[in-house]
Amino acid sequence: MKYLKQLGAGLLLLLSSHAFSQKTTPSLLYEVSGKGLTKPSYLYGTFHLLCQKDLQISPVALEKLKGTEQLYLEIDMDDPKELSSMMSSMYLKGQTLKDLVSEADYDYLNQFFKDSLKTNLESMKQMKPFVLMSMIYPKMLGCTPGSPEIVFMQKATTDKKPVLGLEKAADQFAVIDKPGPKKGAEQLVKYVREYGHSQEEFNAMLELYRKQDIEALYEASEKDPDFKDQLQDLLWQRNSNWIPVITKSIHEKPSFIAVGAAHLGGPKGVLALLREQGYTVKSVDTNVK
């Protein structure tokens, strides 16, 4: 179960790593107030997989979580039905990876997985390309990663707070799947064959996250030529879909909402969309004085 949750975090990272407004003080934590709210709610931008040294969530953020009454993640990773839905969405139907790439590319991928991930690709050839790609992120991090979402979920469970999802796993996987397995396989091959470049881009994005620079993360998304045509589906449409869920939840109970940091910034980001709805959204300084 723990592995599945970590894999789920890797898949969330896949959604946001190819896609990262108003100028605000750099922060990952934002307070939402106004428009009749009696108590504020909070938005937190995550990087779905992190090494332990980067997984030290600010005590300020944890205190804000403690002061709310429910936790929202992109999907409810504490729901067995959602985890089961994730599992069933991971496999190709009626074909394998060998049917999607050339023999030379398959051999290259297989050798990469053997050498770098100590895994035999042959045993996973029925997995969808985006699942295989998500398995590469721990290697890029160079550690056994953890997930901020899991940390928040554990804290909420300890405090007996409900854990909820902004969307269903099936809907999220449909977005990743939309380009089709052939396109996904092409992206996987390019990602692995250009691994050095992929690693550099990944590290650059991680460094922006460490700086809590939501604006820079947004700007980076606009410059990614490989995934620019997918931004509407990966980010903007999902952001728009989440707004009714978020606004309903924060009027029912003070809520702590943790989503990929790439979803926060930009004119179509969650922060801007909430401001358009008339809410006051301001960054919270998470540096402990």
C-alpha positions, 0 to 999 in steps of 0.5 A: 500500500505504501509503495502504491501511494508513493507511485501515485505521488510519482504520477502526480509529479508527472502531471505537474513537472511538465507544466509549471499572475500576480507577483507575490512574496515567494511562498508555498502557503497561501491564505484564502479569506473574504467573501463571507468566510468566517475563518480562513482556509489555506492552499499549499503547493507541493512537489509530489516526491522529495528527498527527506532533506527537502521534506521538512515542511514548515511548522507554520504550514503544519500549524495552519493544517492543524487549525483547519477541519479538513484536508483536500489533496488532488485525489484522496490517496487514503481511499482504497477505492481510489487506489484500486482505480489507480491500479486498474488505470496503469496497464495497457489493453491489448498491447505492450510497450513493444508494440509502441516503440521500435526494437532498438528503442525498446532495447535501449529502454530495457537496458536503461531500466536494468542499469539505472533502476535495477528493474527488468522492463520485460516484466513491466511491458504492459504498464502504460508509458506514463507509469514507467516514466514516473518510476524514473523520478526517484532515480533523478532525486537520488534518494528514497523519496517521500511525499508531502501529500503523505505527510499531510495525510498522516497529520490529518489522520492523527488529528481525525480530520477527513481527507478528501480529493478535488478530483477522482483518480480515474479523471486524473488518469484520463488526462494523462492518457489523453495523448494516447499510448503511442505519444506517451511511448515517444515521450518516454523514449525521448526522456530516457535517451536525453536523460542528461537533459531531462535530469537538468530540467528536473533539477532546475524545477526542483531548485525553483520549488526550493526557492518557493518561487511560484511565478518562476514555476509558472513561467517554466511551464510556458517554455516547455516545448514538449508539453506546451500543447498539453498544458490546457489539459494537464493544468488549466482545465483541471484548475478550473474544474477544482474551483467549484470544489474548493469554494464549496469546501471552504464555505463548509469548513476551514480547509487545508488544500495541498496541490502541485505547486505548478497549479498555483501560479499564472493567470489561469492558476488556482490563486488567480482564479480564486481572486477572480471569484472575489476572495482575498488570497495572500502569501503566508511567510513560512520562515520561522522567526 
